[in-house]
Amino acid sequence: MSSSVTASARQHTLAGSAIFAGTCLHTGQRVRASMRPAPADSGVVFLRTDVKGDGRIPAIGRNVVNTRLNTVIGNASGASVATVEHLMAALCALGVDNVLIELDGPEAPIMDGSAEPFIRLIDQVGVRAQDAPRRYLEILEGDKRAALVPASRFEVAVEIAFETGAIGRQSVELVMDETAFRDELAEARTFGFLHEVEALRAAGLALGGSLDNAVVVDGDRLLNPEGLRRPDEFVRHKAMDAVGDLYLLGHPLIGRYEGRYAGHGLNNALVRAVLDRPDAWRLRAPSPDLAEAV
């Protein structure tokens, strides 16, 4: 698959079904899931197969119900799916517009804590074009203090700062297309701090977290014996999270995301603010110059 997929004028879905399973980071449950082809214009939809009543949850910004340490989407019937951001990031980067994701539990499996396992699953089944035009959400205007500003392509600029010497201050800036996501962000794992684990588990979170699916920091040192996949893996994971959170706009993006110390909560506030300001964006087809840019 090439980066031209993300610049295509046509919508895409999966060419086949992909089944996967794994432990969930926060609930600690083992969940089975599948990604299945979906009709044009249906978008990304999660389906809880283990609940009675309405288990369908469209992956759009207005359906986000919680952003504490992860992004949780839910519907009016009370069904929800947690930790959707890594899978959403992979779908965004690989140009998958329409897909049905079925789960038999309340959270997407964490896999190894990065987006790479989801990329491998999508690569295994492939994607196929659909007979419907693709529309991008293009930022037309924005306040300089906002985290989304106009640009001719999708750009991501993220800065983080932590007092621990294991992280410190890090930043990354990328033109975001499929190749950049695969090469620069996909392998970056989620991370957390040892001193927070007890409180998180008391709150029913991080029950499935381990050194197999997260980078854990204790003071100024890492607990993972293998170390980091990149020296700045932390900020790269934050950028990957942002790509996933922004795909809750419901369309691929033409604009520049600037995140300074941002997390899921601020990202979702941004998504909601953009959707509430239709004068600040438009839906458009990709142009030839966009195809060349990405």
C-alpha positions as CSV (number, residue, x, y, z in Angstrom):
1,M,0.0,0.0,0.0
2,S,1.3,3.5,-0.9
3,S,0.7,6.9,0.5
4,S,-1.4,7.7,-2.6
5,V,-4.3,5.8,-0.8
6,T,-4.7,8.6,1.7
7,A,-4.8,11.2,-1.1
8,S,-7.3,9.3,-3.2
9,A,-10.5,11.0,-4.4
10,R,-12.5,7.8,-3.6
11,Q,-13.5,6.4,-0.2
12,H,-11.9,3.2,1.0
13,T,-12.9,0.3,3.2
14,L,-11.2,-3.0,4.1
15,A,-10.8,-5.6,1.4
16,G,-11.6,-8.3,3.9
17,S,-12.2,-9.0,7.6
18,A,-9.5,-8.9,10.2
19,I,-10.0,-10.7,13.6
20,F,-7.8,-9.9,16.6
21,A,-7.9,-10.3,20.4
22,G,-5.9,-9.2,23.3
23,T,-5.9,-7.8,26.9
24,C,-7.3,-4.3,27.5
25,L,-5.1,-1.7,29.2
26,H,-7.6,-0.4,31.7
27,T,-10.2,-3.1,32.3
28,G,-7.7,-6.0,32.1
29,Q,-10.3,-8.0,30.2
30,R,-9.5,-10.1,27.2
31,V,-11.5,-8.9,24.3
32,R,-12.1,-10.4,20.9
33,A,-12.6,-8.0,18.0
34,S,-13.0,-7.8,14.3
35,M,-12.7,-5.1,11.6
36,R,-15.1,-5.6,8.7
37,P,-15.7,-3.9,5.4
38,A,-18.5,-1.2,5.6
39,P,-20.6,0.6,3.0
40,A,-19.5,4.0,1.6
41,D,-20.4,7.0,3.7
42,S,-20.9,4.9,6.8
43,G,-17.7,6.0,8.5
44,V,-15.9,4.3,11.4
45,V,-18.4,2.5,13.6
46,F,-17.8,0.4,16.7
47,L,-20.3,-2.3,17.7
48,R,-20.5,-3.8,21.1
49,T,-21.7,-7.4,20.5
50,D,-21.9,-8.2,24.2
51,V,-24.6,-5.7,25.2
52,K,-28.3,-5.8,24.9
53,G,-30.0,-3.1,22.9
54,D,-28.1,-0.5,20.8
55,G,-24.4,-1.3,20.8
56,R,-23.5,0.8,17.7
57,I,-21.3,3.8,18.4
58,P,-20.2,5.9,15.5
59,A,-16.6,7.2,16.0
60,I,-17.3,10.9,15.9
61,G,-16.2,13.6,18.2
62,R,-19.6,14.3,19.7
63,N,-19.8,10.7,21.0
64,V,-16.7,11.1,23.2
65,V,-17.8,10.6,26.8
66,N,-14.5,10.4,28.7
67,T,-10.9,11.4,28.0
68,R,-9.1,10.4,31.2
69,L,-5.9,8.7,30.0
70,N,-7.7,7.4,26.9
71,T,-10.5,8.3,24.5
72,V,-13.8,6.7,25.3
73,I,-16.8,6.9,22.9
74,G,-20.4,6.1,23.8
75,N,-24.0,6.2,22.7
76,A,-27.3,7.3,24.2
77,S,-28.1,3.7,25.3
78,G,-25.0,3.7,27.6
79,A,-22.8,1.4,25.5
80,S,-19.2,2.6,25.3
81,V,-15.8,1.6,23.9
82,A,-12.6,2.8,25.5
83,T,-9.0,3.3,24.2
84,V,-10.0,3.8,20.6
85,E,-7.3,6.3,19.7
86,H,-4.5,3.9,18.6
87,L,-6.8,2.0,16.2
88,M,-8.3,5.3,15.0
89,A,-4.8,6.6,14.3
90,A,-4.0,3.5,12.1
91,L,-7.3,3.8,10.2
92,C,-6.6,7.5,9.6
93,A,-3.1,7.0,8.4
94,L,-3.9,4.1,6.1
95,G,-6.9,5.9,4.5
96,V,-9.7,3.7,5.8
97,D,-12.9,5.7,5.6
98,N,-15.5,3.1,6.3
99,V,-15.2,0.1,8.7
100,L,-17.3,-1.8,11.2
101,I,-15.3,-2.7,14.4
102,E,-17.1,-5.4,16.5
103,L,-15.9,-6.1,20.0
104,D,-17.2,-8.4,22.8
105,G,-16.0,-6.1,25.5
106,P,-15.9,-2.4,26.7
107,E,-12.4,-1.6,25.4
108,A,-10.2,-2.1,22.4
109,P,-7.3,-4.5,23.0
110,I,-4.1,-2.6,23.8
111,M,-1.9,-5.0,21.8
112,D,1.7,-3.8,22.3
113,G,0.7,-0.3,23.3
114,S,1.3,1.2,19.8
115,A,-0.5,1.4,16.5
116,E,1.8,-1.0,14.7
117,P,-0.3,-4.2,15.3
118,F,-3.3,-2.5,13.8
119,I,-1.3,-1.5,10.7
120,R,-0.2,-5.1,10.3
121,L,-3.8,-6.3,10.5
122,I,-4.9,-3.8,7.8
123,D,-2.0,-4.7,5.6
124,Q,-2.9,-8.4,5.8
125,V,-6.4,-7.8,4.5
126,G,-5.7,-4.8,2.3
127,V,-8.0,-1.9,1.4
128,R,-10.3,-1.4,-1.6
129,A,-11.7,1.7,-3.2
130,Q,-15.4,2.4,-3.2
131,D,-17.7,4.2,-5.6
132,A,-18.1,7.3,-3.5
133,P,-16.1,10.5,-3.4
134,R,-13.8,11.1,-0.4
135,R,-14.3,14.4,1.4
136,Y,-11.6,16.1,3.5
137,L,-12.4,18.5,6.4
138,E,-10.2,21.5,5.5
139,I,-9.5,24.2,8.1
140,L,-10.3,27.6,6.6
141,E,-9.5,29.9,9.5
142,G,-8.4,29.6,13.1
143,D,-7.3,31.5,16.1
144,K,-3.5,31.6,16.5
145,R,-4.0,30.3,20.1
146,A,-6.0,27.3,18.8
147,A,-4.5,23.9,18.1
148,L,-5.8,23.7,14.5
149,V,-4.8,26.2,11.9
150,P,-5.0,26.3,8.1
151,A,-2.4,24.4,6.1
152,S,-2.2,22.9,2.6
153,R,-1.9,19.4,3.9
154,F,-2.2,17.5,7.2
155,E,0.6,18.5,9.6
156,V,1.3,17.6,13.2
157,A,3.4,19.5,15.6
158,V,3.5,18.3,19.2
159,E,5.5,19.4,22.3
160,I,5.5,17.7,25.7
161,A,7.4,18.4,28.9
162,F,7.8,16.3,32.1
163,E,9.9,17.0,35.1
164,T,11.4,13.5,35.1
165,G,14.8,13.1,33.5
166,A,13.5,10.1,31.6
167,I,11.4,12.3,29.4
168,G,12.2,16.0,29.8
169,R,11.1,18.3,27.0
170,Q,10.4,16.7,23.6
171,S,8.9,17.9,20.3
172,V,8.1,16.4,16.9
173,E,6.9,18.0,13.8
174,L,5.8,16.0,10.7
175,V,3.9,16.3,7.5
176,M,1.4,13.5,8.2
177,D,0.8,10.9,5.5
178,E,0.8,7.2,5.5
179,T,4.6,6.9,5.0
180,A,5.3,9.3,7.9
181,F,2.9,7.5,10.2
182,R,4.4,4.1,9.5
183,D,8.0,5.3,9.7
184,E,7.8,7.9,12.5
185,L,4.8,7.2,14.8
186,A,3.3,3.7,14.5
187,E,5.7,1.9,16.8
188,A,5.6,4.5,19.6
189,R,4.0,2.9,22.7
190,T,1.7,4.3,25.4
191,F,3.5,5.3,28.6
192,G,2.7,5.9,32.3
193,F,4.2,6.5,35.7
194,L,4.7,3.9,38.4
195,H,3.6,6.3,41.1
196,E,0.2,6.6,39.4
197,V,-0.5,2.9,39.0
198,E,-2.0,2.3,42.4
199,A,-4.4,5.2,42.1
200,L,-5.3,4.2,38.5
201,R,-6.1,0.6,39.5
202,A,-8.1,1.7,42.4
203,A,-10.2,3.7,39.9
204,G,-10.6,0.7,37.7
205,L,-8.0,1.8,35.1
206,A,-4.8,0.3,33.9
207,L,-5.8,-3.2,35.1
208,G,-4.3,-4.8,32.0
209,G,-1.2,-2.6,31.8
210,S,2.2,-4.2,31.9
211,L,5.8,-3.7,30.6
212,D,4.6,-5.7,27.5
213,N,2.2,-3.0,26.4
214,A,3.4,0.3,28.0
215,V,6.6,2.2,28.8
216,V,6.7,2.7,32.6
217,V,8.6,5.5,34.2
218,D,9.7,5.4,37.8
219,G,11.3,8.7,38.9
220,D,14.1,9.4,36.4
221,R,14.4,5.8,35.1
222,L,12.6,3.4,32.8
223,L,11.4,0.1,34.1
224,N,11.3,-1.5,30.6
225,P,14.5,-3.7,30.3
226,E,14.5,-3.3,26.5
227,G,14.5,0.5,26.8
228,L,12.9,2.8,24.3
229,R,12.2,2.2,20.6
230,R,13.3,5.8,19.9
231,P,14.8,8.4,22.2
232,D,11.7,10.5,21.8
233,E,9.2,7.7,21.9
234,F,7.1,9.6,24.4
235,V,6.3,12.6,22.2
236,R,5.8,10.4,19.1
237,H,3.2,8.5,21.0
238,K,1.4,11.7,21.9
239,A,1.5,12.7,18.2
240,M,0.0,9.3,17.3
241,D,-2.7,9.8,19.9
242,A,-3.5,13.1,18.4
243,V,-3.9,11.6,14.9
244,G,-6.4,9.1,16.3
245,D,-8.3,11.7,18.3
246,L,-8.5,14.0,15.3
247,Y,-10.0,11.3,13.1
248,L,-13.1,11.6,15.3
249,L,-13.8,14.7,13.1
250,G,-15.2,12.1,10.8
251,H,-13.0,12.9,7.8
252,P,-9.3,13.1,7.0
253,L,-7.9,16.5,7.7
254,I,-6.3,19.3,5.7
255,G,-4.8,21.5,8.4
256,R,-2.1,21.8,10.9
257,Y,-2.5,20.4,14.4
258,E,-0.3,22.1,17.1
259,G,-0.4,20.5,20.5
260,R,1.5,21.9,23.4
261,Y,1.2,19.7,26.5
262,A,-2.1,18.4,25.0
263,G,-3.9,15.2,25.9
264,H,-7.1,13.4,25.0
265,G,-9.3,15.9,26.8
266,L,-7.9,18.9,25.0
267,N,-7.9,17.1,21.7
268,N,-11.6,16.3,22.0
269,A,-12.5,19.8,23.1
270,L,-10.7,20.9,19.9
271,V,-12.7,18.4,17.8
272,R,-16.0,19.6,19.3
273,A,-15.1,23.3,18.8
274,V,-14.2,22.7,15.2
275,L,-17.5,20.8,14.5
276,D,-19.4,23.5,16.3
277,R,-17.9,26.2,13.9
278,P,-19.0,25.2,10.4
279,D,-17.8,28.6,9.2
280,A,-14.2,27.6,10.0
281,W,-14.0,24.6,7.7
282,R,-15.5,23.0,4.6
283,L,-15.7,19.5,3.1
284,R,-13.8,19.1,-0.2
285,A,-12.4,16.5,-2.5
286,P,-8.6,16.2,-2.8
287,S,-7.0,18.2,-5.5
288,P,-4.0,17.2,-7.7
289,D,-1.7,19.5,-5.7
290,L,-2.8,17.8,-2.5
291,A,-2.0,14.4,-4.0
292,E,1.5,15.7,-4.9
293,A,1.9,17.2,-1.4
294,V,1.1,14.0,0.5
